[in-house]
Amino acid sequence: MDAETDRASVAVAELRELLCIEKLDTDLYRACATSTRPGRVFGGQVIAQALRAAAHSVDDTRPAHSLHAYFLRAGDVTRPIIYQTLRDFDGGSFTNRRVVAMQDGRPILNLACSFHIAEAGFEHASSPPDVAGPDECPDMASVLAASGQAMPPFLARKLDAFDVRVGRASPRGKAGTHTPSQYFWFKLARPMQADPALQRVVLAYASDFSLLRTTALPHPATFFTPQLQAASLDHAMWFHAEPDLDDWLLYTMDSPWAGHARGFARGALFDRSGRLVASAAQEGMIRPVDA
């Protein structure tokens, strides 16, 4: 096993461990923050761990179909995160849960999520856009290097668990739309063979990658630089089908609006067959900072 293969295998194992939270009491859980730097916990991690906490109180026959999260405070990477689940509703076909993520007795995230039994019904779904496949797209580190940017170490550490191939971004949108967009392909760097509940948790984790960055594409500010103060404010996600993160997923993102130091982005996730497996939306702060 070469060094790169070994690093990827370790990263996937660490990600699985990070998302498997510790039960303290009924509906009360603890999870480590992260060993990465700088000192703010990755938002996708808190969403994923909160979804994991909610799912532990729901029967496996009711998979999660949606979540809505608000980021309240930056998480501290040096302290564990406590998750408290509130059992709001158990109906004949739907189940609702709320989860509060806390550090030092203060909430850092509120999440509400809904679970639903499998039912037959009307069906339709959007088709994926006509874009280059994963084999035709460069990896993220190469794209950043070509643009003169170095991948921040904390981001590189998070991405070690994934194989990410970046497509061509459209900062000004396609002709006639004026909606900035980007896309990338991703999968786990090594098979995790996770159960369906954990697959959704991992997908929630990955859904926070680059979504807010889409809102800055048309503007003269680059993420990870002092000229832009960026932070996620809220995040929503809908699961339409069982995801498989051991195979390629296409993540398409666009941003129809930005203003008042905030930006709004939406995303769609497709599997290789073209099936729409999930949708996401996020609003975040994108505040220009004077030099």
C-alpha positions, -999 to +999 in steps of 0.1 A: +000+000+000+015+033-011+015+064+011-013+081-007-035+051-005-027+047+032-035+083+039-069+081+021-078+049+040-069+065+073-089+096+064-120+077+056-117+057+088-113+089+108-143+105+091-165+074+100-153+077+136-159+114+137-195+109+126-203+080+150-212+099+182-211+087+218-243+081+237-243+097+272-279+092+281-313+089+264-313+115+235-280+130+248-248+125+228-212+137+228-189+140+198-153+153+194-151+186+175-122+180+151-084+179+151-081+203+122-073+240+123-080+269+123-101+271+154-136+270+139-155+237+136-165+228+100-203+235+097-210+204+077-196+183+105-219+198+131-249+193+107-239+157+101-234+148+138-267+165+147-285+144+120-268+113+134-281+122+169-316+126+156-315+094+136-306+074+167-341+080+180-359+069+148-366+035+135-345+025+105-377+021+084-380+059+085-350+075+067-344+112+069-359+132+041-351+168+051-332+189+075-330+226+083-301+240+104-292+274+118-256+282+128-256+303+159-220+304+171-186+292+158-177+258+173-144+255+192-122+227+179-106+222+214-139+212+231-164+183+226-198+190+213-229+179+232-261+170+212-295+169+227-324+154+207-360+165+213-387+141+201-412+166+188-435+143+168-441+106+160-469+102+134-483+074+113-458+081+085-437+111+095-414+117+125-399+150+135-369+157+157-350+188+169-314+187+179-294+214+198-256+213+195-239+229+225-205+238+238-198+253+272-236+253+279-244+275+248-260+264+216-239+265+185-264+250+161-302+243+160-313+216+136-348+203+128-352+172+106-380+150+093-381+113+087-407+094+065-416+058+058-412+046+022-444+052+002-454+050-034-466+082-051-463+105-081-428+108-094-408+133-114-372+147-111-349+171-128-322+158-152-285+165-146-268+192-167-246+182-195-212+185-179-178+169-182-175+136-163-152+129-133-125+114-155-123+147-175-121+170-145-089+179-125-086+173-088-092+203-065-056+208-055-046+211-091-073+236-098-063+258-069-026+256-078-034+266-114-052+297-101-023+307-079-040+296-046-027+271-021-053+248-005-056+258+032-042+229+053-075+226+073-094+221+040-069+197+027-073+176+058-110+174+054-108+165+017-084+136+024-114+114+029-128+123-006-118+122-042-130+155-056-129+165-093-136+201-101-155+212-132-153+246-149-171+274-130-193+300-146-188+332-126-213+351-147-236+322-155-246+309-189-258+332-216-291+348-206-292+335-170-266+357-152-266+331-124-231+321-113-226+284-111-200+257-105-200+219-101-177+191-089-178+153-087-169+136-055-169+102-038-152+087-007-115+082-013-119+046-001-151+025+002-168+030+036-197+006+030-219+026+053-255+018+061-282+040+046-285+062+077-247+069+077-247+075+040-271+104+046-250+117+074-219+116+052-237+133+024-249+161+048-213+165+058-201+169+022-230+191+012-214+221+029-183+220+007-181+250-016-218+258-015-213+292+000-183+298-022-207+299-052-221+332-040-187+349-043-178+337-079-189+369-097-172+392-072-136+405-067-130+385-035-115+351-030-124+327-002-097+320+024-083+355+021-085+385+045-105+404+019-136+383+026-153+374+059-175+344+051-196+322+074-226+300+069-259+312+085-283+284+077-283+252+057-312+231+044-312+197+027-337+173+012-329+136+005-348+122-025-331+088-029-305+065-013-271+080-019-240+059-025-208+078-016-186+049-026-194+059-062-193+093-080-219+120-072-223+152-092-228+183-071-241+213-091-244+247-074-257+281-084-263+314-067-294+334-078-289+362-053-264+381-031-268+414-013-266+431+021-234+412+029-253+379+024-253+353-004-278+326-012-268+293-030-286+262-040-273+228-050-284+195-066-267+161-062-270+135-089-256+099-090-238+086-121-270+073-136-284+108-136-308+103-107-314+133-084-305+120-049-306+152-029-310+190-030-294+217-007-297+254-001-277+277+020-274+314+030-242+328+044-224+360+052-201+372+025-188+405+039-161+424+020-133+436+042-112+467+034-075+461+031 
